[in-house]
Amino acid sequence: MLLPRLRSYIIRKTLVSLLNLLRLVHRKAQTFVLFFRMSKPTSALENQFSAPSPPPFDPTQPAVPISYPIKTLEELESGSYFESFHYPFNKASVALQSASSSLLLPNRPRVIVCHDMDGGYGDDRWVQGGTNSNAYAIWHWYLMDVFIYFSHSLVTLPPPCWTNTAHRHGVKVLGTFITEWDEGTLICNKLLSTEESAQKYAKCLTELAVALGFDGWLINMEVELKSSQIPNLKVFVSHLTQTMHSSVPGSLVIWYDSVTTDGKLNWQDQLNEKNKPFFDICDGIFVNYTWKKNYPMLSADVAGDRKYDVYMGIDVFGRGSFGGGQWNTSVALDVLKKDGVSTAIFAPGWIYETNQPPNFQIAQNHWWALVEKSWGIAQNYPKVLPFYSNFDQGHGYHVSVDGQQVSDAPWCNISSQGFQPFLEYTDNSTPDGIQVHIDFREASYSGGGNITFKGKLEDNAIFTARLFQGDLLLGDLPLHFTYSVKSENISQLGLCLNFSSALKEIKSVLLVSQNLNQFSSKFNKVIMTRQLEKPGTSRGWVIQESNISMSGYRLTEINALCYQSEPEFDERRQNSLSEGQDNSCSQNPTDYYAVLGHISIETFGHNSGFPPSDLWLVEGQYIKWTTGSKGSKNLSLKITWKLKDGNDYAFRNYNIYVEKLAEDARGHPGATLGVHEYLGVARVEAFYVSDLEVPSGTSNIKFIIQVSGVGGSNQKLTESPVFLLDTEAW
């Protein structure tokens, strides 16, 4: 009863301010703690024991690479960030994917998603990956146009993992520039002191976006200003917009609905004469989330032909947001879609932060399914080639490469996300039928995830599941498909492809390993796949490949097709199962189980070869040895590599391994002390090794950099570039 009574005395704006203040205090405390735990990821067990406080964070010193914000104007102006040891690791390595030369936003209502997850810089701050297999992630990229990374620091720089995976899906990424409270007032006094100072700091922000590879800024001035400062504020916004546009084609500067043209901190909840002058000199406005039902229509009228640049805010936590947010977020979305404006969804991490039942995976899929039902799909892929997805969500319990498990340690790294499938949400309330989900426990073919299909399938029946909705125009050369499957008993898995002609003629083509009678009447063409023999692939995985020519058509859909083979056909498939597999729990004839490990699409004849190892220059830097236990030593160093010819080839990533070699009787490097050990994955041409244990008797340490192509292929370890370190020389 107390809260309803208080609400009658506290106006809406005051309540919002109070909630924001409480949240800021909480986040400031988190940020303070953050900078005293930036040396390396720690386990929960380690955190239970007290230890001496580490020295203050010094970004110039070698350490496990992290992402972090800029907190002062002095730091921004000095360019000290570019002198940081961590800066090279924070560069995004994936360019914004687009099917055309134009990088402009589509001419329709759009979706911005503003991160704001638990203050920012959590598990995602570990550039080379963390150890939390249950870390927060977003994977419904096909439902958004722009992603904003948000925190309450002055300059929020998006960790490269978000930029990499968003760009891969065609989504733009913005950082945040925010001023708040008394500190923000002092910052604005300096920022807006002259026209020159406003332009100077705008240029600094542009330089950061260009250097780190993201696409622009959200500007949030949450402070009272003097009316005399407004002209220079306009200079700041205008100059930032202009310099971003000239430096990064398709970039965006978005104004947040906060301070008004008279200098008052007074959220308008709509586009009107008090904030439109800022809207007019940038690329859009993020309207505060406490709007009323008629405000979107009023804002659209004010915006005129720029109504899609009006992003009406929705706070998923609720907090006065129209419709209440949370599981009712679509109430606001429906109104905005009807009125023809865009939306900015704030803090979808609510699902994770509040532990929505039954678990994060199911709750997240359910919540985003409601967004899709209200708003529809915003992105299509594949739209360019090569196209590769291993369905990795950027976290898991193991890592595999080409069907072989290389690590069984829990991990998280959003950069590792493959193209995310458009899986349709079902509540699983009925056990009948096939259930489709991303599986992190089942051994994967590549990365840490796969798609599992499990349930009941009647004889001669088929089941299809949506994987991707594309927009890929085919040329004269055929497409080459490869995909990996692991299945049990007579369960089989194929791909159903839909194509559309310029005249909107639809053709369906089926790729299967066995042509059954029930297929002939359902598809325009059935193509038998070939089983690809790939040395080194784990037994149990079957690699299927096929070519298809559909010149002039667009590939619009990729679906998985579940079916059952005829008994005599199953004999050949059984030969691919791993030796010693336990079939004691054999399934009933109608039981179905299959796993899809990856899909790769390339133009037929595409050269997926790699430069030989002798064309790479590999170096070790910042080499540091410390004493370990029982005669061992610990090694830390930065490894860098680049092609000697200076060419800039497009590679997906680099898998890093180490081999520890012992001396033979003649004092030469001899036997390997165990097999090569997987250390992690790099997105840039550098990797930091921290406290690697080196046993006594080790003469040399060989670091292997395995190059991965954008089409999913991996260089053989025996042909990969290496860095050999003589332990006796140190």
C-alpha positions in Angstrom: 0.0 0.0 0.0 2.9 2.4 0.7 4.2 2.6 -2.9 0.7 3.6 -4.5 0.4 6.3 -1.8 3.9 7.6 -2.5 3.1 7.7 -6.2 0.3 10.2 -5.6 2.8 12.6 -4.1 5.8 12.0 -6.3 5.5 13.2 -9.9 6.5 10.9 -12.6 9.8 12.6 -13.5 10.9 12.6 -9.8 10.2 8.9 -9.6 12.2 8.3 -12.7 15.1 10.4 -11.4 15.1 8.6 -8.0 15.2 5.2 -9.6 18.0 6.3 -11.9 19.9 7.6 -8.9 19.6 4.4 -7.0 20.7 2.5 -10.1 23.7 4.8 -10.7 24.9 4.3 -7.1 24.7 0.6 -7.5 26.6 0.7 -10.8 29.2 3.1 -9.5 30.0 0.6 -6.7 30.2 -2.2 -9.4 32.5 -0.1 -11.5 34.8 0.6 -8.5 35.1 -3.1 -7.9 35.6 -3.8 -11.6 38.9 -1.9 -11.8 40.3 -3.9 -8.9 39.7 -7.3 -10.7 41.0 -6.6 -14.1 44.2 -8.6 -14.1 42.7 -12.0 -15.0 39.4 -14.0 -14.9 38.9 -15.7 -11.5 36.8 -18.6 -10.5 34.1 -18.6 -7.9 36.3 -20.7 -5.6 39.2 -18.2 -5.8 36.8 -15.4 -4.9 35.9 -17.1 -1.6 39.4 -16.5 -0.2 40.7 -13.1 0.8 43.9 -11.9 -0.8 45.9 -8.7 -0.8 44.4 -6.0 -3.0 46.1 -5.9 -6.4 47.8 -2.7 -7.5 45.6 -0.1 -9.3 44.9 -0.9 -12.9 47.6 0.4 -15.2 46.5 0.2 -18.8 50.0 0.6 -20.1 51.3 -2.6 -18.5 51.0 -6.1 -20.2 48.0 -8.1 -18.8 45.1 -10.2 -20.0 43.4 -7.9 -22.5 40.3 -6.2 -21.4 37.8 -3.6 -22.6 37.2 -0.5 -20.4 35.6 2.9 -20.7 37.1 6.4 -20.7 36.2 8.3 -17.6 37.5 11.9 -18.0 37.7 14.6 -20.6 41.5 14.8 -19.9 41.9 11.1 -20.8 39.8 11.6 -23.9 41.7 14.6 -25.0 45.2 13.2 -24.4 44.6 10.1 -26.5 46.2 8.0 -23.8 43.8 5.2 -24.7 45.8 4.6 -27.9 48.9 4.1 -25.7 47.2 1.4 -23.7 48.5 -2.2 -23.9 44.9 -3.2 -24.4 44.1 -0.9 -27.3 45.2 -3.2 -30.2 43.2 -6.1 -28.8 40.0 -4.0 -28.7 39.9 -3.3 -32.4 36.8 -4.9 -34.1 37.9 -7.3 -36.8 34.5 -7.8 -38.6 33.3 -5.1 -41.0 29.6 -4.3 -41.2 28.1 -6.9 -43.5 25.9 -5.5 -46.3 24.7 -6.9 -49.6 25.0 -3.5 -51.3 27.4 -0.6 -51.3 24.9 1.5 -49.4 25.2 1.2 -45.6 22.2 3.4 -44.9 19.4 2.2 -42.6 16.4 0.8 -44.3 13.4 3.0 -45.1 11.0 1.5 -42.5 10.4 1.4 -38.8 13.6 0.2 -37.1 14.8 -1.4 -33.9 17.6 -0.1 -31.7 18.6 -2.4 -28.8 20.4 -0.6 -26.0 22.5 -3.0 -23.9 22.6 -1.7 -20.3 23.3 -5.1 -18.8 24.3 -4.9 -15.1 26.4 -1.7 -15.5 28.4 -3.0 -18.5 31.9 -4.5 -18.8 31.0 -7.8 -17.2 32.1 -11.1 -18.7 32.3 -9.3 -22.1 35.3 -7.2 -20.9 37.6 -10.2 -21.4 38.6 -9.6 -25.0 40.1 -13.1 -25.5 37.2 -14.7 -23.6 36.2 -15.5 -20.1 35.4 -18.6 -18.1 31.6 -18.2 -17.4 29.8 -20.7 -19.5 26.5 -19.0 -18.5 27.5 -15.5 -19.4 25.0 -13.0 -20.8 24.7 -12.9 -24.6 22.2 -11.7 -27.2 21.6 -13.9 -30.2 18.4 -12.6 -31.9 20.4 -10.2 -34.1 17.9 -10.7 -37.0 15.3 -8.7 -35.0 17.3 -5.4 -34.8 19.0 -2.8 -36.8 21.3 -1.0 -34.3 23.0 -2.1 -31.1 24.1 0.4 -28.5 26.6 -0.5 -25.8 25.7 1.5 -22.7 27.3 2.2 -19.3 27.4 5.2 -16.9 31.0 6.1 -17.7 31.7 9.3 -19.7 32.8 7.4 -22.9 31.5 3.9 -23.2 33.6 2.0 -25.8 31.8 -1.2 -27.0 33.9 -4.3 -26.3 35.0 -5.7 -29.7 33.0 -8.9 -29.1 29.7 -7.0 -29.5 30.9 -5.1 -32.6 32.2 -8.3 -34.2 29.1 -10.4 -33.9 26.7 -7.5 -34.5 28.6 -6.6 -37.7 28.5 -10.2 -38.8 24.7 -10.0 -38.7 24.4 -6.7 -40.4 23.7 -4.7 -37.2 25.4 -1.3 -36.5 27.1 -0.7 -33.2 27.2 2.6 -31.2 29.1 3.7 -28.1 27.8 6.1 -25.6 28.8 9.6 -24.5 27.0 10.5 -21.3 27.2 13.3 -18.7 25.4 13.0 -15.4 25.1 14.6 -12.0 27.5 17.2 -10.6 30.5 15.6 -12.3 28.6 15.8 -15.6 28.0 19.5 -15.1 31.7 20.1 -14.6 32.5 18.1 -17.7 30.0 20.1 -19.7 31.5 23.4 -18.5 34.8 22.4 -20.1 33.3 20.6 -23.1 31.1 23.5 -24.0 33.4 26.4 -23.0 34.1 27.4 -26.6 33.1 26.4 -30.1 36.6 25.1 -30.5 36.5 22.8 -27.5 33.2 21.4 -28.6 34.7 20.5 -32.0 37.9 19.2 -30.4 36.1 16.6 -28.2 33.8 15.6 -31.1 36.8 14.9 -33.2 38.3 12.8 -30.3 35.1 10.6 -30.2 35.2 10.2 -34.0 38.9 9.0 -33.8 38.0 6.4 -31.2 35.1 5.0 -33.3 37.2 4.9 -36.4 40.2 3.2 -34.6 38.0 0.6 -32.8 35.7 -0.1 -35.8 32.3 0.8 -34.5 29.6 2.9 -36.1 28.8 6.0 -34.0 27.5 7.4 -30.8 24.5 7.8 -28.5 24.7 11.3 -27.0 23.1 11.6 -23.5 23.4 14.9 -21.8 21.7 14.2 -18.5 22.5 17.5 -16.8 21.1 21.0 -16.4 22.9 23.5 -18.7 23.1 27.2 -19.0 21.2 28.6 -22.0 24.5 30.2 -23.1 26.0 26.7 -23.4 23.3 25.4 -25.9 24.9 26.9 -29.0 28.1 25.1 -28.3 26.2 21.9 -27.5 24.7 22.1 -31.0 28.2 22.6 -32.4 29.3 19.5 -30.5 26.5 17.3 -31.9 26.7 18.7 -35.4 30.5 18.4 -35.7 30.4 14.9 -34.3 27.7 13.9 -36.9 29.7 15.5 -39.7 33.0 14.0 -38.8 31.5 10.6 -38.2 29.8 10.7 -41.6 33.0 11.7 -43.4 35.1 9.1 -41.6 32.7 6.1 -41.4 30.1 5.7 -44.2 26.7 4.8 -42.8 27.6 5.9 -39.3 25.1 7.3 -36.8 24.9 9.9 -34.1 21.7 9.5 -32.0 20.5 12.2 -29.5 18.9 11.1 -26.3 15.8 13.0 -25.1 17.2 14.6 -22.0 18.3 18.3 -21.8 16.2 20.7 -23.8 17.0 23.7 -25.9 16.5 26.0 -22.9 19.1 24.0 -20.9 16.6 22.3 -18.6 16.9 18.6 -17.8 13.4 17.8 -18.7 12.6 14.6 -20.6 9.9 15.3 -23.2 8.9 11.7 -24.0 8.3 12.8 -27.5 9.8 14.8 -30.4 8.8 18.5 -30.1 10.1 22.0 -30.4 12.2 21.6 -27.2 14.4 18.8 -28.6 13.9 18.9 -32.4 16.8 21.3 -33.0 19.2 18.5 -31.8 17.3 16.0 -33.9 17.7 18.2 -36.9 21.6 18.1 -36.8 22.1 14.3 -36.1 20.7 11.0 -37.3 17.9 10.4 -34.9 16.5 10.8 -31.4 16.1 8.1 -28.7 13.0 9.3 -26.9 12.7 8.8 -23.2 10.6 5.7 -22.3 7.8 7.3 -20.2 5.8 8.4 -23.2 2.0 8.3 -23.5 -0.1 6.5 -26.1 -0.6 9.5 -28.4 3.1 10.7 -28.2 4.4 8.4 -31.0 1.8 9.9 -33.5 2.6 13.4 -32.4 6.3 12.7 -32.8 5.8 11.3 -36.3 4.0 14.5 -37.3 6.8 16.7 -36.0 9.5 14.5 -37.7 7.7 14.6 -41.1 9.6 12.5 -43.7 12.1 11.5 -40.9 9.7 9.7 -38.7 11.7 6.5 -38.9 14.5 8.4 -37.2 12.4 8.8 -34.1 13.2 5.9 -31.8 10.6 5.7 -29.0 12.2 4.2 -25.9 10.9 1.1 -24.1 12.5 0.2 -20.8 12.3 -3.6 -20.4 12.5 -3.2 -16.6 9.3 -1.2 -16.7 10.0 1.9 -14.6 7.1 4.0 -16.0 7.5 2.6 -19.6 4.3 2.5 -21.7 2.8 -1.0 -21.3 5.0 -1.9 -18.3 7.9 -3.5 -20.2 9.0 -6.9 -19.1 6.8 -9.6 -20.6 4.4 -6.8 -21.9 7.1 -5.0 -24.0 5.1 -5.9 -27.1 2.2 -3.8 -25.9 4.4 -0.7 -26.6 5.9 -2.2 -29.7 2.4 -2.7 -31.2 1.5 1.0 -30.7 4.8 2.1 -32.3 4.5 -0.2 -35.3 0.9 1.1 -35.9 2.0 4.7 -35.7 4.9 4.1 -38.1 7.9 5.2 -35.9 10.9 3.3 -34.8 11.8 1.9 -31.3 14.7 1.7 -28.9 14.5 -1.2 -26.6 16.4 -0.4 -23.4 17.9 -3.1 -21.1 16.8 -6.4 -22.5 19.3 -7.9 -20.0 16.3 -7.7 -17.6 15.7 -11.4 -18.5 19.2 -12.3 -17.3 19.5 -10.0 -14.4 16.1 -11.0 -12.8 16.6 -14.8 -13.5 13.4 -15.2 -15.4 12.1 -18.8 -15.3 12.6 -21.5 -16.2 16.2 -20.6 -17.4 17.9 -17.9 -19.4 17.9 -19.8 -22.7 14.2 -20.5 -22.7 13.2 -17.2 -21.2 15.3 -15.2 -23.7 13.9 -17.1 -26.7 10.4 -16.6 -25.4 10.8 -12.9 -24.9 12.4 -12.2 -28.3 9.7 -14.4 -29.9 7.2 -11.8 -28.6 9.3 -9.0 -30.2 9.3 -10.9 -33.5 5.6 -11.5 -33.4 5.0 -7.7 -32.9 7.7 -6.2 -35.1 8.8 -8.9 -37.6 12.3 -9.7 -38.9 14.8 -6.9 -39.5 17.8 -8.7 -40.9 18.2 -11.4 -43.6 21.1 -13.7 -44.1 22.9 -15.2 -45.9 23.2 -12.2 -48.2 26.9 -12.4 -49.1 29.3 -15.3 -49.6 31.0 -17.1 -48.2 28.5 -17.9 -45.5 29.3 -20.1 -42.5 27.6 -20.9 -39.2 28.4 -23.3 -36.5 25.4 -22.1 -34.4 27.8 -21.1 -31.6 26.2 -18.6 -29.1 29.5 -17.4 -27.7 29.6 -19.5 -24.6 29.7 -23.2 -23.7 31.4 -26.1 -22.0 33.8 -27.2 -24.6 35.4 -26.2 -27.9 35.7 -28.3 -31.1 37.6 -27.7 -34.3 36.6 -29.8 -37.4 34.8 -32.4 -35.3 37.6 -32.8 -32.8 37.2 -31.5 -29.2 40.2 -29.4 -28.3 39.0 -28.1 -24.9 36.7 -29.2 -22.2 36.9 -26.0 -20.2 33.9 -23.7 -19.7 34.2 -20.4 -21.6 32.5 -17.3 -23.0 33.4 -15.1 -25.9 30.6 -13.3 -27.8 33.0 -12.8 -30.7 32.8 -16.5 -31.3 29.1 -16.4 -32.2 28.4 -17.8 -35.7 25.5 -16.6 -37.7 22.5 -17.2 -35.4 19.7 -19.3 -36.7 16.1 -18.0 -36.9 14.8 -20.8 -34.7 11.1 -20.5 -33.9 10.2 -20.5 -30.2 7.9 -23.3 -28.9 6.8 -23.7 -25.3 7.6 -27.5 -25.4 4.3 -28.0 -23.5 3.5 -31.0 -25.7 6.1 -33.8 -25.9 4.9 -35.0 -29.3 6.8 -33.9 -32.4 10.4 -32.8 -32.9 11.9 -30.3 -30.4 14.6 -28.0 -31.8 17.2 -26.2 -29.7 20.8 -25.0 -29.5 22.7 -27.7 -27.5 25.8 -26.8 -25.5 26.4 -30.2 -23.9 26.4 -32.4 -26.9 29.9 -32.6 -28.5 30.0 -30.0 -31.3 31.5 -30.1 -34.7 32.9 -26.6 -34.5 33.0 -24.1 -31.6 30.8 -24.9 -28.6 27.2 -25.4 -29.9 25.1 -27.2 -32.4 21.4 -27.6 -33.2 19.8 -30.7 -31.8 16.5 -32.2 -33.2 14.9 -34.7 -30.9 11.4 -36.2 -30.5 8.9 -38.4 -32.4 8.6 -38.8 -36.1 6.1 -41.1 -37.7 7.1 -43.4 -40.6 7.3 -41.7 -44.0 6.8 -38.3 -42.3 9.0 -35.3 -42.5 9.5 -32.3 -40.2 11.0 -28.9 -41.2 12.5 -26.2 -39.0 13.5 -22.7 -40.0 17.2 -22.1 -39.9 17.8 -18.9 -41.9 15.9 -16.4 -44.0 18.3 -15.0 -46.6 18.5 -12.5 -49.4 21.3 -13.9 -51.6 21.3 -13.3 -55.3 22.9 -16.2 -57.2 25.2 -15.7 -60.2 26.3 -18.0 -62.9 28.6 -20.1 -60.8 26.9 -22.9 -58.7 26.7 -22.8 -54.9 28.7 -25.3 -52.9 27.0 -26.5 -49.7 28.6 -28.5 -47.0 27.1 -29.4 -43.6 27.8 -31.8 -40.8 25.4 -34.2 -39.2 25.4 -36.7 -36.4 22.4 -38.9 -35.9 21.1 -42.1 -34.4 19.5 -45.2 -35.9 17.5 -44.3 -39.0 17.3 -40.6 -38.2 18.4 -38.4 -41.2 18.8 -34.7 -41.7 18.7 -32.7 -44.9 18.4 -29.1 -46.0 15.4 -27.6 -47.7 16.2 -24.5 -49.8 13.7 -22.0 -51.1 14.5 -19.7 -54.0 12.7 -16.8 -55.5 12.9 -15.5 -59.1 12.6 -11.9 -60.2 9.0 -12.7 -61.1 8.4 -14.0 -57.6 8.4 -17.6 -58.7 9.2 -19.9 -55.8 11.2 -23.1 -56.1 12.1 -25.5 -53.4 15.2 -27.7 -53.6 16.0 -30.5 -51.2 19.5 -31.7 -50.3 19.4 -35.2 -48.8 21.6 -38.2 -48.6 18.7 -40.5 -49.7 15.9 -39.8 -52.2 12.7 -41.2 -50.8 9.4 -41.5 -52.5 7.7 -39.0 -50.2 10.0 -36.2 -51.4 9.1 -36.2 -55.1 5.7 -34.5 -54.8 6.7 -31.9 -52.2 9.8 -30.3 -53.8 10.7 -28.9 -57.2 14.0 -30.7 -57.1 15.7 -33.3 -55.0 19.5 -33.4 -55.0 21.5 -36.3 -53.6 24.4 -35.2 -51.4 27.9 -36.7 -51.4 29.5 -37.9 -48.2 32.8 -36.0 -47.8 35.7 -37.9 -46.4 37.6 -35.5 -44.2 40.7 -36.8 -42.4 40.8 -36.0 -38.8 37.1 -35.7 -38.3 35.7 -37.4 -35.2 33.9 -40.6 -36.0 30.1 -40.0 -35.8 30.1 -36.8 -37.8 29.1 -37.2 -41.4 30.0 -34.3 -43.8 27.6 -33.9 -46.7 28.3 -31.7 -49.7 26.4 -30.7 -52.9 26.4 -28.2 -55.6 23.4 -26.3 -56.9 22.8 -23.9 -59.8 20.0 -21.4 -59.7 21.3 -18.4 -61.7 19.2 -15.3 -61.3 17.3 -16.6 -58.3 17.6 -15.4 -54.7 18.1 -17.9 -51.9 15.4 -16.8 -49.4 15.2 -19.7 -46.9 17.3 -22.5 -45.5 15.3 -25.0 -43.5 16.4 -28.3 -41.8 14.4 -31.3 -42.8 14.1 -34.3 -40.5 13.3 -37.7 -42.0 14.0 -41.4 -41.6 16.0 -43.5 -43.9 15.0 -46.9 -45.3 16.5 -49.7 -43.2 18.8 -51.0 -46.0 20.2 -47.5 -46.5 21.1 -47.2 -42.8 23.9 -49.7 -43.2 26.3 -47.2 -44.8 25.6 -44.5 -42.2 26.3 -46.9 -39.4 29.9 -47.2 -40.6 30.4 -43.5 -39.6 29.4 -44.0 -36.0 32.2 -44.0 -33.4 33.6 -47.4 -32.4 32.2 -48.7 -29.2 29.1 -46.6 -29.3 26.6 -47.8 -26.7 23.3 -48.7 -28.5 21.8 -50.4 -25.5 19.2 -47.6 -25.3 18.1 -48.0 -29.0 15.1 -45.9 -29.8 11.7 -47.0 -31.0 11.1 -46.7 -34.8 9.4 -43.4 -34.3 12.1 -41.9 -32.1 14.2 -39.3 -33.8 17.6 -37.8 -32.9 20.0 -35.8 -35.1 22.5 -33.0 -34.6 23.4 -30.3 -37.1 27.0 -29.2 -36.6 27.6 -26.5 -39.2 26.5 -25.1 -42.6 28.9 -23.6 -45.1 28.0 -22.0 -48.4 30.6 -20.9 -50.9 30.8 -20.2 -54.6 31.8 -23.3 -56.4 35.6 -23.3 -57.0 36.2 -20.7 -54.3 39.8 -20.8 -53.2 39.8 -21.5 -49.5 43.6 -22.1 -49.3 45.9 -20.5 -46.7 49.3 -18.8 -47.0 52.1 -21.2 -46.1 53.7 -20.8 -42.7 56.9 -19.3 -44.1 55.0 -16.3 -45.4 54.1 -15.2 -41.8 56.2 -13.1 -39.5 55.6 -14.3 -35.9 57.1 -12.6 -32.9 57.0 -12.8 -29.1 56.9 -9.6 -27.1 56.8 -8.7 -23.4 58.2 -12.1 -22.4 58.1 -12.6 -18.7 59.1 -15.6 -16.6 58.1 -16.2 -13.0 58.9 -19.0 -10.6 56.3 -21.8 -10.3 56.0 -24.8 -8.1 58.1 -28.1 -8.2 60.7 -26.6 -10.4 58.3 -25.3 -13.0 58.1 -21.8 -14.4 55.3 -19.6 -15.5 55.4 -17.7 -18.8 53.6 -14.6 -20.0 54.0 -13.0 -23.4 52.3 -11.3 -26.3 52.4 -13.2 -29.6 51.9 -11.2 -32.8 51.8 -12.3 -36.4 51.4 -10.7 -39.9 52.0 -11.7 -43.5 55.4 -10.7 -44.8 54.0 -9.4 -48.0 51.7 -6.9 -46.2 48.6 -8.2 -47.8 45.4 -8.0 -45.8 43.6 -11.3 -46.2 40.2 -11.9 -44.7 40.4 -14.6 -42.0 37.6 -15.5 -39.5 39.9 -16.0 -36.5 43.1 -17.7 -35.3 43.1 -20.8 -33.0 46.1 -20.7 -30.6 47.8 -23.8 -29.4 51.0 -24.6 -27.5 53.4 -27.6 -27.5 56.0 -28.1 -24.8 59.1 -29.8 -26.1 61.7 -31.7 -24.1 65.4 -32.0 -25.1 66.6 -35.3 -26.6 69.9 -37.0 -25.7 71.8 -34.6 -28.0 70.3 -31.5 -26.5 67.9 -30.9 -29.4 64.2 -30.3 -29.1 62.7 -33.8 -29.1 59.6 -35.4 -27.6 56.4 -33.3 -27.0 55.4 -33.2 -23.3 51.8 -34.2 -24.1 49.7 -33.2 -27.1 49.3 -29.6 -28.3 47.2 -27.7 -25.9 44.4 -25.3 -27.0 44.9 -21.8 -25.4 42.1 -19.8 -27.0 41.1 -17.9 -30.1 42.2 -14.5 -31.4 40.3 -12.1 -33.7 43.2 -9.8 -34.3 46.8 -10.6 -35.1 47.8 -10.8 -31.5 47.3 -13.0 -28.5 48.4 -12.6 -24.9 49.5 -15.7 -23.0 49.2 -15.3 -19.2 51.0 -17.5 -16.6 51.4 -20.5 -18.8 52.9 -23.3 -16.7 56.1 -24.7 -18.1 57.3 -28.0 -16.5 61.0 -28.5 -15.6 62.8 -30.2 -18.5 61.1 -28.2 -21.1 63.6 -27.0 -23.7 61.4 -25.2 -26.2 57.8 -24.0 -26.3 56.1 -23.9 -29.7 53.1 -21.7 -30.2 50.9 -22.6 -33.2 48.6 -20.1 -34.8 45.9 -22.0 -36.8 44.3 -19.7 -39.4 40.5 -20.1 -39.9 38.9 -19.0 -43.2 35.6 -17.1 -43.4 34.1 -20.1 -45.0 34.8 -22.3 -41.9 37.9 -24.1 -43.1 41.0 -24.4 -40.9 44.6 -24.6 -41.8 46.3 -27.9 -40.9 48.3 -27.5 -37.7 51.4 -29.0 -39.4 51.2 -26.1 -42.0 50.3 -23.3 -39.6 52.7 -20.4 -38.6 54.5 -21.0 -35.3 56.6 -19.1 -32.7 59.3 -21.2 -31.1 60.7 -20.0 -27.8 63.9 -21.4 -26.4 63.4 -21.6 -22.6 67.2 -21.9 -22.0 67.7 -18.5 -23.5 65.7 -16.8 -20.7 
